[in-house]
Amino acid sequence: MAPRKKFLPRRKISRPSAVSNHATPPPDRIGLLAINPPPKPRQTLLPAPPVPSFSRHHHGR
């Protein structure tokens, strides 16, 4: 219970800070660009190989 009580007040202080940071365009742009580019190219590479493989399998059948 002690750690939970400490977390509650800490989250309350972080909540207003997060809202202020999110409202700013610099942090939002950097966060979106940093989290968007890595997962985007990785996901496109994964589905690329399975797509042609499936097509060939269907044609071969």
Secondary structure, DSSP 8 states (H G I E B T S, - for coil): -HHHHHHHHHHHHHHHHHHHHHHSHHHHHHHHHHHSTTHHHHHHHTTTTHHHHHHHHHHH-
